[in-house]
Amino acid sequence: HSDADGSLSLELEEAYRFARFCFEVALRAVDPLGVALEAPRASELSPTASGISPVSNGDSPMRLGPLEVTAKIQAAITAWKERPEEMTKVCRDCFSQTDCNGDNVLHWNNDEIRRFMRSLLARYHIPLPTWPDQRWYDLYRLVDLDRSRSLDASECEILARRLLEELSRSATASFA
């Protein structure tokens, strides 16, 4: 409720909250990345609120606008190019965390590969896109060249890079 004092006019602070609310709603309506975004809460509509929430477990939607999501994706890609050894370590860490049965490969059918991708995105505070399952599966199959329905650590690193590139392409196409 923007007119907090019921005066049928907006004070500067109320006008700011209303404008921010309208802006956030408009951004969410566009949803160029297919990312699940929550509507802003009243507590987030003040000029001091950041509007960005920390990643909790990688499964819940994050309150990021499309430009912030794009910036996070680009930062991850830039980090990959500038510090590939760090990116390899991040991928290996995510791989180790999601290899449930310890067989040194991740499998599609037991959800290890999807958990790997979710873990990677959470590491970079990138919200999950609301892609259909087939799109995730197709991305994984591009990397599973031997059709083993599993990926080793090096294949997962390729998958991670493809995931970030796909997210980047989606963002670029949406803003063009």
N, C-alpha and C positions, 0 to 999 in steps of 0.2 A: 504494500500500500504506500504510494508515493506521497500523498497529502497527509502526512502524519498528524498535523494539528487540526485538520478538518476545515481549513480556511478557504478552501476551493482555489487556492493559489499555491505555487511552489516557491519555497525559499531556495536559496542557492544550493544548500546541501541536499534538499529534497529533489531539486532539478537534476543534480549530479547523479543521485541514486537512480532516478527514473531513466536518464539518458544511458547510464551504464547498463541497466536492466534491459532496455530496448536493444542496445548493441549486442549484448550477450545472447538474447533471444534470436536476433537476426543471424548471428554467426552460427548458432546451433541449427537454425532452420536450413542454412546452406549446407552444412556438414560435408565439405568437399572431400574429406579423406575417408568417409564412411566410418568415422571413429565415434564410439558411444560416448556422448557427453551429457552430463547432468545439467538440469536447469539450475541457475544460480539460486542460492539461499539468500534470505534477507540479510543475514550477517555478512555476506560477501559483497554487498552492494555499497559499502562505504569506500571513500577514497583511499583509506589506509589498507584495505584488504588487497591481498596480492592476486586472488582469483586462481591461484595454482595450488593444488594440493599435492602432498608427497605421495609417492607410490606406496600403496599398502602391501598388497600381495601380488600385484600384476593382474589380478582377475577382475577387480572392480573398476568401473569407469573413472576417468580422471577429469577434472574440470580444467581443460586446456582449450584454448581457441585454436582454430586451424593454423594461424600463423605461428603460434607457439609450438604446435606439433611439428610443423615443417622445420622450424629452427632446430628442434631437438634431433630430428632425423638427419638434417644436414651436419649438425655438430658430430653426430656419431660417425657419419661417412668421412668427414674431415679427419676425425681422430684416427680412423682406420688407415687413411692414407699417410698421415704424419707419424703415427706410432703403431705400425703393424704388429710389433711384438706384444704391445699391451692388449690389442684386440685379440690376438691369438690366445693370450692368457684368459681374457674374459670368456671367450668361446670355450676354452678347456674347462674353466670353472663351471660354466653353465652345463657343459656336457657331463662333468663329474656329478653334479647335483641331480641331474635328471636320469642318469643311468641306474635305474632302480635295481636291476638284477646283477649289476656288476660284470656284464659280459663284454664290455668295451665297445658296444655298438648301441645305438638307439633305434628302437622299433616304432613303426607307425601304429601298429595294431594295439599296443599297450599304452599309447598316448605319450611315450617318452619324447618323440620328435616335436609334438605340439607343445609339451611342457618346456622343451629346450627353447623354442621360439618365444614363448611367453616370458621365460626367464631372461632371455637376452633383451627383449624390449623393456622389461622392468628395470634391468640394470641401467638403461639409458633414459629411464623415466618417459618412455614413449608409450602412450596408451595403445591397447589392442585395437586394430581396425575391426570393424564388424563385417568381415568378409564371410561369405558362405564357406562351409566346410570344403567344398570342391576347390575353391581358390587356394586354400592352405595346402590341400593335397597335391594340386598341380604344381605348386611351388616346390614342395618336397620331391615330387617325381622328377623334376628337372635336374635334381642333384643326384638322385638314385639311379645312376646310369647303368649299373649292373643288375637292376631290378631285383635286388635282394630284399627289399622292403625293410632295410635297415641302413643306418649311416654310421660310419666311424667318426672319430674326432675331426679328421681333416675334411671329410665331407660335410660335417656340421658347420665348419668354418665357412665353407663355400655357401652353404644354405643361409648362414647368417648374413653374409654379404649380399646375396640375392634378395633376401627379405628386406634389408635396408634400401637396396636399389629399387625394389618394387614399390615400397612405401614412398620413396622419393619421386618416382615416375607418377604415381597416383596423385601426389600433391601438385607436381608441376602441371599435369594435364588439367587438374581441377581449377587451377588459378589462371590458366592461359585464356 
